[in-house]
Amino acid sequence: MFCSSCGSKVREGSNFCVKCGAKVKSPIQENTGISPTPKVVNNNTSAETPAPPAKQTNQESYAVVYIVLGWVFFAISLLFIPPLFGVGAFVMGLLLYRTGADTHGIIMMVLSAVGTVFGMFLGLLFTFL
């Protein structure tokens, strides 16, 4: 089979072209124009049916994990091994930024840097007291 959009060779049974991403028609569809799967028509005349609740995506659930770990690392960086836990909080902020929570990710990255410096200052202060 060949892609009708770009002409590249497509494996049998593939639904999309690997090269251009276009939907690939099976030989049955190309020759007859008939879709192999029947279309379902909803003749429901009643009021609008409520949409099912949206499922939480993996990216959203990872964002929650990044938020929790980031703030835990930030709090720990103020007391114990600031360079290690501060960097951990920064990485969680960066991962959070990459999941789409831009503002929260930037805030976490900035505060992790400030927390690391402040934690190191507190460590020096308590060392010399």
N, CA, C and O atoms as a GROMACS GRO file, in nm:
protein
  516
    1MET      N    1   0.084  -0.119   0.000
    1MET     CA    2   0.000   0.000   0.000
    1MET      C    3   0.088   0.124   0.000
    1MET      O    4   0.202   0.122   0.048
    2PHE      N    5   0.034   0.232  -0.055
    2PHE     CA    6   0.104   0.358  -0.059
    2PHE      C    7   0.014   0.468  -0.004
    2PHE      O    8  -0.109   0.462  -0.016
    3CYS      N    9   0.077   0.568   0.057
    3CYS     CA   10   0.004   0.681   0.113
    3CYS      C   11  -0.051   0.766  -0.001
    3CYS      O   12   0.019   0.796  -0.098
    4SER      N   13  -0.178   0.804   0.011
    4SER     CA   14  -0.238   0.887  -0.094
    4SER      C   15  -0.194   1.031  -0.084
    4SER      O   16  -0.212   1.108  -0.179
    5SER      N   17  -0.136   1.071   0.030
    5SER     CA   18  -0.090   1.210   0.047
    5SER      C   19   0.053   1.230  -0.004
    5SER      O   20   0.079   1.318  -0.086
    6CYS      N   21   0.146   1.147   0.047
    6CYS     CA   22   0.287   1.170   0.013
    6CYS      C   23   0.345   1.064  -0.079
    6CYS      O   24   0.454   1.084  -0.134
    7GLY      N   25   0.276   0.950  -0.096
    7GLY     CA   26   0.321   0.847  -0.187
    7GLY      C   27   0.420   0.748  -0.128
    7GLY      O   28   0.468   0.659  -0.199
    8SER      N   29   0.453   0.761   0.001
    8SER     CA   30   0.549   0.668   0.060
    8SER      C   31   0.481   0.535   0.089
    8SER      O   32   0.358   0.527   0.101
    9LYS      N   33   0.562   0.430   0.099
    9LYS     CA   34   0.509   0.296   0.122
    9LYS      C   35   0.462   0.285   0.266
    9LYS      O   36   0.528   0.332   0.359
   10VAL      N   37   0.344   0.223   0.284
   10VAL     CA   38   0.283   0.207   0.416
   10VAL      C   39   0.261   0.059   0.440
   10VAL      O   40   0.220  -0.014   0.350
   11ARG      N   41   0.288   0.013   0.563
   11ARG     CA   42   0.267  -0.128   0.597
   11ARG      C   43   0.121  -0.164   0.589
   11ARG      O   44   0.034  -0.080   0.612
   12GLU      N   45   0.093  -0.289   0.557
   12GLU     CA   46  -0.044  -0.339   0.554
   12GLU      C   47  -0.104  -0.330   0.694
   12GLU      O   48  -0.039  -0.365   0.792
   13GLY      N   49  -0.225  -0.285   0.703
   13GLY     CA   50  -0.294  -0.276   0.831
   13GLY      C   51  -0.270  -0.146   0.906
   13GLY      O   52  -0.332  -0.123   1.010
   14SER      N   53  -0.180  -0.059   0.856
   14SER     CA   54  -0.155   0.068   0.922
   14SER      C   55  -0.270   0.164   0.897
   14SER      O   56  -0.329   0.165   0.789
   15ASN      N   57  -0.301   0.243   0.997
   15ASN     CA   58  -0.408   0.342   0.983
   15ASN      C   59  -0.354   0.478   0.941
   15ASN      O   60  -0.427   0.559   0.884
   16PHE      N   61  -0.225   0.503   0.971
   16PHE     CA   62  -0.166   0.633   0.942
   16PHE      C   63  -0.031   0.615   0.875
   16PHE      O   64   0.038   0.516   0.898
   17CYS      N   65   0.005   0.711   0.792
   17CYS     CA   66   0.135   0.711   0.725
   17CYS      C   67   0.243   0.750   0.825
   17CYS      O   68   0.227   0.848   0.898
   18VAL      N   69   0.352   0.677   0.828
   18VAL     CA   70   0.461   0.705   0.921
   18VAL      C   71   0.534   0.833   0.882
   18VAL      O   72   0.584   0.904   0.968
   19LYS      N   73   0.541   0.862   0.754
   19LYS     CA   74   0.617   0.977   0.705
   19LYS      C   75   0.542   1.109   0.723
   19LYS      O   76   0.598   1.205   0.777
   20CYS      N   77   0.414   1.114   0.679
   20CYS     CA   78   0.343   1.242   0.684
   20CYS      C   79   0.230   1.244   0.786
   20CYS      O   80   0.180   1.352   0.818
   21GLY      N   81   0.189   1.129   0.839
   21GLY     CA   82   0.085   1.124   0.941
   21GLY      C   83  -0.057   1.125   0.888
   21GLY      O   84  -0.152   1.129   0.967
   22ALA      N   85  -0.074   1.121   0.758
   22ALA     CA   86  -0.208   1.123   0.700
   22ALA      C   87  -0.278   0.990   0.723
   22ALA      O   88  -0.214   0.885   0.732
   23LYS      N   89  -0.411   0.996   0.733
   23LYS     CA   90  -0.489   0.873   0.750
   23LYS      C   91  -0.482   0.795   0.619
   23LYS      O   92  -0.502   0.850   0.511
   24VAL      N   93  -0.452   0.667   0.631
   24VAL     CA   94  -0.435   0.581   0.514
   24VAL      C   95  -0.566   0.507   0.489
   24VAL      O   96  -0.624   0.450   0.581
   25LYS      N   97  -0.610   0.509   0.364
   25LYS     CA   98  -0.731   0.436   0.327
   25LYS      C   99  -0.692   0.295   0.288
   25LYS      O  100  -0.590   0.273   0.222
   26SER      N  101  -0.774   0.200   0.329
   26SER     CA  102  -0.749   0.061   0.290
   26SER      C  103  -0.786   0.047   0.142
   26SER      O  104  -0.857   0.132   0.088
   27PRO      N  105  -0.738  -0.060   0.076
   27PRO     CA  106  -0.773  -0.079  -0.065
   27PRO      C  107  -0.924  -0.084  -0.088
   27PRO      O  108  -0.971  -0.042  -0.194
   28ILE      N  109  -1.001  -0.134   0.008
   28ILE     CA  110  -1.147  -0.139  -0.005
   28ILE      C  111  -1.203   0.002  -0.010
   28ILE      O  112  -1.290   0.031  -0.091
   29GLN      N  113  -1.152   0.091   0.078
   29GLN     CA  114  -1.199   0.228   0.081
   29GLN      C  115  -1.162   0.302  -0.046
   29GLN      O  116  -1.241   0.382  -0.097
   30GLU      N  117  -1.041   0.278  -0.098
   30GLU     CA  118  -0.996   0.349  -0.216
   30GLU      C  119  -1.080   0.312  -0.338
   30GLU      O  120  -1.115   0.399  -0.418
   31ASN      N  121  -1.113   0.184  -0.352
   31ASN     CA  122  -1.186   0.138  -0.470
   31ASN      C  123  -1.335   0.170  -0.463
   31ASN      O  124  -1.394   0.208  -0.565
   32THR      N  125  -1.396   0.154  -0.347
   32THR     CA  126  -1.541   0.169  -0.338
   32THR      C  127  -1.585   0.296  -0.269
   32THR      O  128  -1.697   0.342  -0.288
   33GLY      N  129  -1.496   0.355  -0.189
   33GLY     CA  130  -1.533   0.473  -0.112
   33GLY      C  131  -1.617   0.439   0.009
   33GLY      O  132  -1.666   0.529   0.077
   34ILE      N  133  -1.634   0.309   0.038
   34ILE     CA  134  -1.714   0.266   0.151
   34ILE      C  135  -1.623   0.240   0.269
   34ILE      O  136  -1.520   0.174   0.256
   35SER      N  137  -1.660   0.292   0.382
   35SER     CA  138  -1.582   0.272   0.504
   35SER      C  139  -1.606   0.132   0.557
   35SER      O  140  -1.720   0.087   0.560
   36PRO      N  141  -1.500   0.059   0.598
   36PRO     CA  142  -1.518  -0.076   0.648
   36PRO      C  143  -1.591  -0.083   0.781
   36PRO      O  144  -1.644  -0.188   0.815
   37THR      N  145  -1.596   0.026   0.856
   37THR     CA  146  -1.666   0.026   0.984
   37THR      C  147  -1.798   0.100   0.966
   37THR      O  148  -1.800   0.208   0.907
   38PRO      N  149  -1.907   0.044   1.016
   38PRO     CA  150  -2.036   0.112   1.000
   38PRO      C  151  -2.042   0.237   1.086
   38PRO      O  152  -1.985   0.241   1.196
   39LYS      N  153  -2.111   0.337   1.036
   39LYS     CA  154  -2.129   0.459   1.112
   39LYS      C  155  -2.256   0.448   1.195
   39LYS      O  156  -2.359   0.401   1.146
   40VAL      N  157  -2.248   0.491   1.320
   40VAL     CA  158  -2.362   0.483   1.409
   40VAL      C  159  -2.430   0.618   1.410
   40VAL      O  160  -2.365   0.721   1.432
   41VAL      N  161  -2.560   0.618   1.387
   41VAL     CA  162  -2.637   0.742   1.389
   41VAL      C  163  -2.717   0.744   1.517
   41VAL      O  164  -2.788   0.648   1.548
   42ASN      N  165  -2.706   0.854   1.590
   42ASN     CA  166  -2.780   0.867   1.715
   42ASN      C  167  -2.906   0.947   1.686
   42ASN      O  168  -2.900   1.067   1.656
   43ASN      N  169  -3.019   0.881   1.695
   43ASN     CA  170  -3.147   0.948   1.671
   43ASN      C  171  -3.214   0.990   1.801
   43ASN      O  172  -3.336   1.001   1.807
   44ASN      N  173  -3.135   1.013   1.903
   44ASN     CA  174  -3.188   1.051   2.032
   44ASN      C  175  -3.246   1.192   2.022
   44ASN      O  176  -3.173   1.287   1.994
   45THR      N  177  -3.376   1.206   2.044
   45THR     CA  178  -3.440   1.337   2.032
   45THR      C  179  -3.456   1.405   2.167
   45THR      O  180  -3.507   1.517   2.173
   46SER      N  181  -3.413   1.342   2.274
   46SER     CA  182  -3.427   1.404   2.406
   46SER      C  183  -3.323   1.514   2.423
   46SER      O  184  -3.242   1.539   2.334
   47ALA      N  185  -3.327   1.579   2.536
   47ALA     CA  186  -3.235   1.688   2.566
   47ALA      C  187  -3.091   1.637   2.560
   47ALA      O  188  -3.065   1.517   2.556
   48GLU      N  189  -3.001   1.731   2.561
   48GLU     CA  190  -2.859   1.695   2.552
   48GLU      C  191  -2.818   1.600   2.663
   48GLU      O  192  -2.857   1.616   2.779
   49THR      N  193  -2.740   1.500   2.625
   49THR     CA  194  -2.690   1.405   2.721
   49THR      C  195  -2.565   1.463   2.784
   49THR      O  196  -2.476   1.510   2.713
   50PRO      N  197  -2.556   1.460   2.916
   50PRO     CA  198  -2.435   1.515   2.979
   50PRO      C  199  -2.312   1.434   2.940
   50PRO      O  200  -2.316   1.312   2.929
   51ALA      N  201  -2.204   1.506   2.920
   51ALA     CA  202  -2.078   1.442   2.883
   51ALA      C  203  -2.022   1.368   3.004
   51ALA      O  204  -2.038   1.412   3.117
   52PRO      N  205  -1.955   1.255   2.979
   52PRO     CA  206  -1.894   1.184   3.092
   52PRO      C  207  -1.780   1.269   3.150
   52PRO      O  208  -1.720   1.349   3.079
   53PRO      N  209  -1.750   1.250   3.277
   53PRO     CA  210  -1.642   1.328   3.337
   53PRO      C  211  -1.509   1.299   3.268
   53PRO      O  212  -1.480   1.185   3.232
   54ALA      N  213  -1.431   1.404   3.251
   54ALA     CA  214  -1.302   1.389   3.184
   54ALA      C  215  -1.206   1.310   3.272
   54ALA      O  216  -1.199   1.332   3.393
   55LYS      N  217  -1.133   1.217   3.210
   55LYS     CA  218  -1.034   1.140   3.284
   55LYS      C  219  -0.908   1.224   3.301
   55LYS      O  220  -0.874   1.306   3.216
   56GLN      N  221  -0.841   1.201   3.411
   56GLN     CA  222  -0.717   1.271   3.436
   56GLN      C  223  -0.607   1.204   3.356
   56GLN      O  224  -0.588   1.082   3.364
   57THR      N  225  -0.534   1.283   3.278
   57THR     CA  226  -0.428   1.226   3.194
   57THR      C  227  -0.305   1.196   3.278
   57THR      O  228  -0.291   1.243   3.391
   58ASN      N  229  -0.215   1.116   3.222
   58ASN     CA  230  -0.090   1.086   3.291
   58ASN      C  231  -0.012   1.212   3.320
   58ASN      O  232   0.048   1.225   3.427
   59GLN      N  233  -0.012   1.305   3.225
   59GLN     CA  234   0.065   1.427   3.243
   59GLN      C  235   0.011   1.507   3.361
   59GLN      O  236   0.089   1.565   3.438
   60GLU      N  237  -0.122   1.512   3.376
   60GLU     CA  238  -0.179   1.584   3.490
   60GLU      C  239  -0.148   1.516   3.622
   60GLU      O  240  -0.122   1.583   3.722
   61SER      N  241  -0.149   1.383   3.623
   61SER     CA  242  -0.119   1.314   3.748
   61SER      C  243   0.030   1.327   3.782
   61SER      O  244   0.066   1.334   3.899
   62TYR      N  245   0.116   1.330   3.679
   62TYR     CA  246   0.257   1.354   3.705
   62TYR      C  247   0.278   1.496   3.760
   62TYR      O  248   0.364   1.517   3.845
   63ALA      N  249   0.200   1.591   3.712
   63ALA     CA  250   0.214   1.729   3.760
   63ALA      C  251   0.188   1.736   3.910
   63ALA      O  252   0.256   1.809   3.981
   64VAL      N  253   0.090   1.661   3.958
   64VAL     CA  254   0.060   1.660   4.102
   64VAL      C  255   0.179   1.603   4.179
   64VAL      O  256   0.215   1.655   4.284
   65VAL      N  257   0.238   1.498   4.127
   65VAL     CA  258   0.355   1.437   4.192
   65VAL      C  259   0.471   1.536   4.194
   65VAL      O  260   0.539   1.550   4.296
   66TYR      N  261   0.494   1.607   4.083
   66TYR     CA  262   0.602   1.705   4.075
   66TYR      C  263   0.580   1.819   4.175
   66TYR      O  264   0.674   1.866   4.238
   67ILE      N  265   0.456   1.861   4.189
   67ILE     CA  266   0.426   1.969   4.284
   67ILE      C  267   0.456   1.925   4.426
   67ILE      O  268   0.525   1.995   4.500
   68VAL      N  269   0.406   1.809   4.464
   68VAL     CA  270   0.426   1.761   4.602
   68VAL      C  271   0.574   1.739   4.630
   68VAL      O  272   0.626   1.787   4.731
   69LEU      N  273   0.643   1.667   4.541
   69LEU     CA  274   0.786   1.642   4.563
   69LEU      C  275   0.867   1.771   4.562
   69LEU      O  276   0.960   1.787   4.642
   70GLY      N  277   0.832   1.863   4.474
   70GLY     CA  278   0.905   1.990   4.466
   70GLY      C  279   0.898   2.068   4.596
   70GLY      O  280   0.999   2.118   4.644
   71TRP      N  281   0.777   2.078   4.653
   71TRP     CA  282   0.763   2.154   4.777
   71TRP      C  283   0.825   2.079   4.895
   71TRP      O  284   0.877   2.143   4.986
   72VAL      N  285   0.819   1.949   4.895
   72VAL     CA  286   0.886   1.872   5.001
   72VAL      C  287   1.038   1.892   4.992
   72VAL      O  288   1.103   1.917   5.094
   73PHE      N  289   1.093   1.882   4.872
   73PHE     CA  290   1.237   1.904   4.854
   73PHE      C  291   1.275   2.046   4.894
   73PHE      O  292   1.380   2.067   4.955
   74PHE      N  293   1.190   2.142   4.860
   74PHE     CA  294   1.219   2.282   4.898
   74PHE      C  295   1.226   2.296   5.049
   74PHE      O  296   1.318   2.359   5.101
   75ALA      N  297   1.128   2.239   5.120
   75ALA     CA  298   1.127   2.249   5.266
   75ALA      C  299   1.248   2.180   5.328
   75ALA      O  300   1.308   2.232   5.422
   76ILE      N  301   1.284   2.064   5.275
   76ILE     CA  302   1.400   1.992   5.328
   76ILE      C  303   1.529   2.068   5.297
   76ILE      O  304   1.623   2.065   5.376
   77SER      N  305   1.533   2.137   5.183
   77SER     CA  306   1.656   2.208   5.145
   77SER      C  307   1.688   2.322   5.241
   77SER      O  308   1.803   2.367   5.247
   78LEU      N  309   1.589   2.369   5.315
   78LEU     CA  310   1.616   2.475   5.412
   78LEU      C  311   1.689   2.422   5.534
   78LEU      O  312   1.754   2.498   5.606
   79LEU      N  313   1.680   2.290   5.560
   79LEU     CA  314   1.738   2.234   5.682
   79LEU      C  315   1.851   2.135   5.659
   79LEU      O  316   1.950   2.136   5.732
   80PHE      N  317   1.838   2.049   5.557
   80PHE     CA  318   1.934   1.942   5.537
   80PHE      C  319   1.987   1.943   5.394
   80PHE      O  320   1.910   1.949   5.298
   81ILE      N  321   2.117   1.938   5.380
   81ILE     CA  322   2.186   1.925   5.252
   81ILE      C  323   2.121   2.012   5.143
   81ILE      O  324   2.065   1.960   5.047
   82PRO      N  325   2.130   2.144   5.159
   82PRO     CA  326   2.063   2.234   5.065
   82PRO      C  327   2.099   2.213   4.917
   82PRO      O  328   2.010   2.218   4.833
   83PRO      N  329   2.227   2.188   4.884
   83PRO     CA  330   2.255   2.172   4.740
   83PRO      C  331   2.183   2.052   4.679
   83PRO      O  332   2.138   2.059   4.564
   84LEU      N  333   2.171   1.944   4.752
   84LEU     CA  334   2.106   1.824   4.700
   84LEU      C  335   1.955   1.843   4.686
   84LEU      O  336   1.899   1.822   4.578
   85PHE      N  337   1.890   1.882   4.794
   85PHE     CA  338   1.745   1.895   4.790
   85PHE      C  339   1.701   2.020   4.714
   85PHE      O  340   1.592   2.023   4.658
   86GLY      N  341   1.784   2.123   4.712
   86GLY     CA  342   1.752   2.241   4.630
   86GLY      C  343   1.752   2.208   4.482
   86GLY      O  344   1.664   2.252   4.408
   87VAL      N  345   1.850   2.128   4.440
   87VAL     CA  346   1.854   2.085   4.300
   87VAL      C  347   1.734   1.994   4.271
   87VAL      O  348   1.676   2.001   4.163
   88GLY      N  349   1.698   1.910   4.366
   88GLY     CA  350   1.580   1.824   4.348
   88GLY      C  351   1.455   1.907   4.330
   88GLY      O  352   1.372   1.876   4.244
   89ALA      N  353   1.439   2.012   4.409
   89ALA     CA  354   1.322   2.101   4.395
   89ALA      C  355   1.326   2.173   4.261
   89ALA      O  356   1.222   2.192   4.198
   90PHE      N  357   1.446   2.213   4.217
   90PHE     CA  358   1.459   2.280   4.087
   90PHE      C  359   1.419   2.186   3.974
   90PHE      O  360   1.349   2.227   3.881
   91VAL      N  361   1.464   2.062   3.980
   91VAL     CA  362   1.430   1.964   3.876
   91VAL      C  363   1.279   1.940   3.875
   91VAL      O  364   1.219   1.930   3.767
   92MET      N  365   1.216   1.930   3.992
   92MET     CA  366   1.071   1.912   3.996
   92MET      C  367   1.001   2.034   3.935
   92MET      O  368   0.900   2.019   3.867
   93GLY      N  369   1.053   2.154   3.960
   93GLY     CA  370   0.996   2.275   3.899
   93GLY      C  371   1.011   2.273   3.748
   93GLY      O  372   0.920   2.313   3.676
   94LEU      N  373   1.126   2.226   3.701
   94LEU     CA  374   1.149   2.217   3.556
   94LEU      C  375   1.055   2.115   3.492
   94LEU      O  376   0.998   2.141   3.386
   95LEU      N  377   1.039   2.000   3.556
   95LEU     CA  378   0.946   1.900   3.504
   95LEU      C  379   0.803   1.952   3.506
   95LEU      O  380   0.725   1.925   3.415
   96LEU      N  381   0.769   2.025   3.610
   96LEU     CA  382   0.635   2.083   3.619
   96LEU      C  383   0.615   2.186   3.508
   96LEU      O  384   0.507   2.192   3.448
   97TYR      N  385   0.717   2.265   3.481
   97TYR     CA  386   0.710   2.363   3.372
   97TYR      C  387   0.688   2.294   3.238
   97TYR      O  388   0.613   2.343   3.154
   98ARG      N  389   0.752   2.180   3.220
   98ARG     CA  390   0.740   2.107   3.093
   98ARG      C  391   0.605   2.038   3.077
   98ARG      O  392   0.566   2.005   2.965
   99THR      N  393   0.533   2.014   3.187
   99THR     CA  394   0.401   1.953   3.176
   99THR      C  395   0.294   2.055   3.141
   99THR      O  396   0.180   2.017   3.114
  100GLY      N  397   0.328   2.182   3.142
  100GLY     CA  398   0.231   2.285   3.102
  100GLY      C  399   0.193   2.379   3.215
  100GLY      O  400   0.124   2.478   3.190
  101ALA      N  401   0.234   2.352   3.337
  101ALA     CA  402   0.204   2.441   3.449
  101ALA      C  403   0.317   2.544   3.458
  101ALA      O  404   0.401   2.539   3.548
  102ASP      N  405   0.318   2.637   3.362
  102ASP     CA  406   0.430   2.730   3.347
  102ASP      C  407   0.455   2.813   3.472
  102ASP      O  408   0.567   2.815   3.524
  103THR      N  409   0.353   2.880   3.522
  103THR     CA  410   0.371   2.972   3.634
  103THR      C  411   0.418   2.898   3.759
  103THR      O  412   0.513   2.941   3.825
  104HIS      N  413   0.354   2.788   3.792
  104HIS     CA  414   0.392   2.713   3.911
  104HIS      C  415   0.534   2.657   3.897
  104HIS      O  416   0.611   2.656   3.993
  105GLY      N  417   0.569   2.611   3.777
  105GLY     CA  418   0.703   2.559   3.754
  105GLY      C  419   0.809   2.665   3.773
  105GLY      O  420   0.913   2.640   3.835
  106ILE      N  421   0.785   2.785   3.719
  106ILE     CA  422   0.883   2.895   3.733
  106ILE      C  423   0.896   2.936   3.879
  106ILE      O  424   1.007   2.958   3.928
  107ILE      N  425   0.783   2.947   3.948
  107ILE     CA  426   0.787   2.984   4.091
  107ILE      C  427   0.868   2.881   4.169
  107ILE      O  428   0.950   2.917   4.254
  108MET      N  429   0.846   2.752   4.140
  108MET     CA  430   0.918   2.648   4.212
  108MET      C  431   1.068   2.653   4.181
  108MET      O  432   1.149   2.634   4.271
  109MET      N  433   1.105   2.679   4.056
  109MET     CA  434   1.247   2.686   4.021
  109MET      C  435   1.315   2.804   4.090
  109MET      O  436   1.426   2.789   4.143
  110VAL      N  437   1.250   2.919   4.091
  110VAL     CA  438   1.309   3.038   4.155
  110VAL      C  439   1.321   3.016   4.306
  110VAL      O  440   1.425   3.043   4.365
  111LEU      N  441   1.214   2.967   4.368
  111LEU     CA  442   1.219   2.945   4.513
  111LEU      C  443   1.317   2.835   4.551
  111LEU      O  444   1.374   2.840   4.660
  112SER      N  445   1.337   2.736   4.465
  112SER     CA  446   1.436   2.633   4.498
  112SER      C  447   1.577   2.692   4.498
  112SER      O  448   1.659   2.656   4.582
  113ALA      N  449   1.604   2.782   4.405
  113ALA     CA  450   1.736   2.847   4.404
  113ALA      C  451   1.754   2.934   4.528
  113ALA      O  452   1.859   2.932   4.592
  114VAL      N  453   1.650   3.011   4.561
  114VAL     CA  454   1.657   3.096   4.681
  114VAL      C  455   1.667   3.009   4.805
  114VAL      O  456   1.745   3.040   4.895
  115GLY      N  457   1.591   2.901   4.812
  115GLY     CA  458   1.594   2.811   4.928
  115GLY      C  459   1.729   2.744   4.944
  115GLY      O  460   1.775   2.722   5.056
  116THR      N  461   1.793   2.710   4.832
  116THR     CA  462   1.926   2.649   4.839
  116THR      C  463   2.027   2.746   4.899
  116THR      O  464   2.104   2.710   4.988
  117VAL      N  465   2.025   2.869   4.850
  117VAL     CA  466   2.119   2.970   4.903
  117VAL      C  467   2.087   3.000   5.049
  117VAL      O  468   2.178   3.007   5.131
  118PHE      N  469   1.960   3.016   5.082
  118PHE     CA  470   1.921   3.044   5.219
  118PHE      C  471   1.955   2.927   5.312
  118PHE      O  472   2.001   2.948   5.424
  119GLY      N  473   1.934   2.804   5.266
  119GLY     CA  474   1.968   2.686   5.345
  119GLY      C  475   2.117   2.676   5.370
  119GLY      O  476   2.160   2.638   5.479
  120MET      N  477   2.197   2.710   5.269
  120MET     CA  478   2.343   2.709   5.288
  120MET      C  479   2.384   2.818   5.386
  120MET      O  480   2.474   2.797   5.467
  121PHE      N  481   2.319   2.934   5.379
  121PHE     CA  482   2.347   3.042   5.473
  121PHE      C  483   2.311   2.999   5.616
  121PHE      O  484   2.388   3.025   5.708
  122LEU      N  485   2.198   2.934   5.633
  122LEU     CA  486   2.159   2.887   5.766
  122LEU      C  487   2.257   2.782   5.818
  122LEU      O  488   2.291   2.780   5.936
  123GLY      N  489   2.303   2.695   5.729
  123GLY     CA  490   2.402   2.595   5.768
  123GLY      C  491   2.531   2.659   5.815
  123GLY      O  492   2.589   2.617   5.916
  124LEU      N  493   2.577   2.760   5.742
  124LEU     CA  494   2.698   2.831   5.785
  124LEU      C  495   2.676   2.904   5.915
  124LEU      O  496   2.764   2.904   6.002
  125LEU      N  497   2.561   2.965   5.930
  125LEU     CA  498   2.530   3.038   6.053
  125LEU      C  499   2.531   2.946   6.174
  125LEU      O  500   2.590   2.980   6.277
  126PHE      N  501   2.468   2.831   6.162
  126PHE     CA  502   2.463   2.737   6.275
  126PHE      C  503   2.596   2.668   6.299
  126PHE      O  504   2.622   2.622   6.410
  127THR      N  505   2.680   2.660   6.197
  127THR     CA  506   2.812   2.597   6.214
  127THR      C  507   2.901   2.685   6.300
  127THR      O  508   2.975   2.635   6.384
  128PHE      N  509   2.893   2.816   6.280
  128PHE     CA  510   2.983   2.906   6.351
  128PHE      C  511   2.926   2.958   6.482
  128PHE      O  512   2.992   3.035   6.551
  129LEU      N  513   2.808   2.919   6.519
  129LEU     CA  514   2.750   2.964   6.647
  129LEU      C  515   2.786   2.873   6.759
  129LEU      O  516   2.745   2.896   6.873
   0.00000   0.00000   0.00000
